[in-house]
Amino acid sequence: MAPFFSKKIKAEMRSRKRKKRTTVGSEVEGDAGASHSVKNANDGNHNGIKRAAVPSNLTSKEAKKFRKDERRKARSQGVPEDNIKFIVEGEEQEDPNQSASKDANESKNSKTPKKSFPRINELLSQHAAQKKLEEQIAKRNAINDAVPQSEKEKYVAIDCEMVGIGTSGAKSALARASAVDWDGNVLLDTFVRVPERVTDFRTHVSGVRPKDIHIKNENAMNHADVRIEMEKLLHGKILVGHALKNDLSVLMISHHRSETRDTAKYKPFMRPSGRAGGKMRPRKLRDLVYENLGLRIQRQGEGHSSIEDAKASMELFKCVRGRWEKELAKGGSKRGTK
């Protein structure tokens, strides 16, 4: 006997059959669409790149699902995901060969920075300035060579290096003292023992290391002995240096103003400052030496050397010695004699 189904149940069964047929038809249609998509991809396949056209009428969520399905199908066919390129229907397609060439050129340009070469006018200007400086130096050397030995023996240049003591390291203590004569011969060069606790060695500037000024360093001198030796060297001499106020202060000695030549306070070596430019300020020894002598001292990243700075101060002074001494002899500018 056949099973009995009510009209309601039969209607539901017919409805389910219709839905099943509709679903099967959609899947077939979807497979056909996928086949069409793959076909388009194969038609546009260049160098292993497969293109998949994303329908333009899809929402962002639907487009995302479409891409996900295409990648899954590509994996099932053994195609790497990186070889799939999605394009939106209706957009202009770019030739893959041109795209690859463009990417290669962009990569090459990004990896190879452009070289900048100086202009010919700049090179000529630099060469002319260098030649002029060399001529000036040669002329000054000839003048300085003609200075009598008795006159040369009057001059002594000094320079000191300091370290920081005290709570903040702002207070300076003598760590190295150097002195040279007219020709750059070393008269004194010694590290100085610092009995106080050093809170800032200032090694990047002073070049002084902890072991150099340690109380047990036999090659270093006590401050009192350095002071005595420096006073002997400077007795009856003309003192040369740059920013001598700092050096004399840390040495705890004094020198007569008329016998002092401070290149930091010599007016032609100073620069105007202030709104009206009426106030003169000292410049760095490094910059003055490079401009007037073409020499580089106190290089970036290197500690200072008191011997090098003392020699540089003497050479800088020799550039203007004749004019400076004449000004002082005539009772003119006293700038630089403090």
C-alpha positions, 0 to 999 in steps of 0.5 A, a space after each residue: 500500500 502506498 504511503 499517504 501524504 497530505 496535500 500540505 506535505 505534497 506541496 512542501 515536497 514539490 517545493 523542495 524539488 523545485 529548489 533543488 533543481 534551481 540550485 543545481 542549475 545555478 551550480 552548473 551556470 556557476 561552473 560555466 561562469 568559472 570555466 569562462 573566467 578560467 578561459 579568459 585567464 588562459 587567454 590572457 595568460 602571459 609568462 604564467 600569469 592568469 587573469 580573472 575578470 571580477 564582475 563590475 556589478 559585485 559589491 565589495 563583499 561579493 568581490 572579495 568572495 569571488 577572488 577567494 573562490 578563484 584562488 581556491 580553484 587555481 590551487 586545485 589546478 596547480 596554479 600558484 596564487 601569485 600568478 593570478 591577477 584580478 581585473 575589473 570588467 570594463 577597465 583597460 588591460 595593461 600588457 604584461 610584458 610592458 608591466 614587467 618592463 616598467 616594474 624592472 625599470 622602477 626597481 632599477 631606478 630605486 636601487 641605483 641613486 643618481 650621482 651628483 657631479 659638481 658643475 664645471 664653474 664650481 670646480 673652476 671656482 674651487 681651484 682658483 680659491 685653492 690656488 689663491 690660498 696657496 699663493 698667500 700661504 707661500 707669501 706668508 711663509 717667506 715673510 715668517 722665514 725672514 723673521 729674526 730668530 731672536 724675534 721668534 724666540 719671544 713667542 710661545 703657544 699653549 692649549 689645555 684640555 679639561 674634564 668635568 668635576 662636581 655634581 653636574 660635571 660643569 666645573 672644569 679641571 686641568 687634564 692636559 697641558 701643552 706648549 709649543 714654540 714658533 716652529 711648533 716644537 713641543 716645549 711641554 706636553 703632559 697629562 695632569 692627575 685629577 685628585 677630585 672625582 671626575 664626573 665627565 671626562 669629555 673624551 669626545 672633545 678632550 680626548 682624555 681617557 680615565 687612565 690618562 689622569 688617574 692618580 696612580 699614572 706615573 707619566 702624569 704630573 700634579 697640577 702644582 708642578 704643571 703650573 710651575 713649569 708653565 710659569 717658567 716657560 711663559 716668563 718674559 714670553 709673548 703668549 699665543 693661543 685661542 680663548 686663552 681665558 679658559 686655559 689661564 683660568 684652569 692653569 691658575 696663572 696670569 699673564 700680562 695683557 700686553 704680552 698676550 695674543 689671543 686669536 679668539 679676540 683679534 677683531 679681524 678674526 671675529 664675526 659681527 652679531 646682534 641686530 645691527 651687527 655691532 657686537 663682535 663674537 669669537 669664532 672657532 679655531 677649527 674654522 679660522 685655521 681652515 679658512 686661513 691655512 687650508 688645514 683641518 683640525 678637530 675632525 668630527 668624531 675625534 677628540 681634540 689634541 692640545 698639541 695640535 691646537 697649540 700649533 694651529 694657534 701659532 700658525 694662525 697668529 703668524 698669518 697676521 703677526 706683522 699687522 697685529 704687532 704694528 697696531 699694538 706698536 702704534 697704540 691702536 686696537 688692543 683687541 686680542 691682548 686680554 
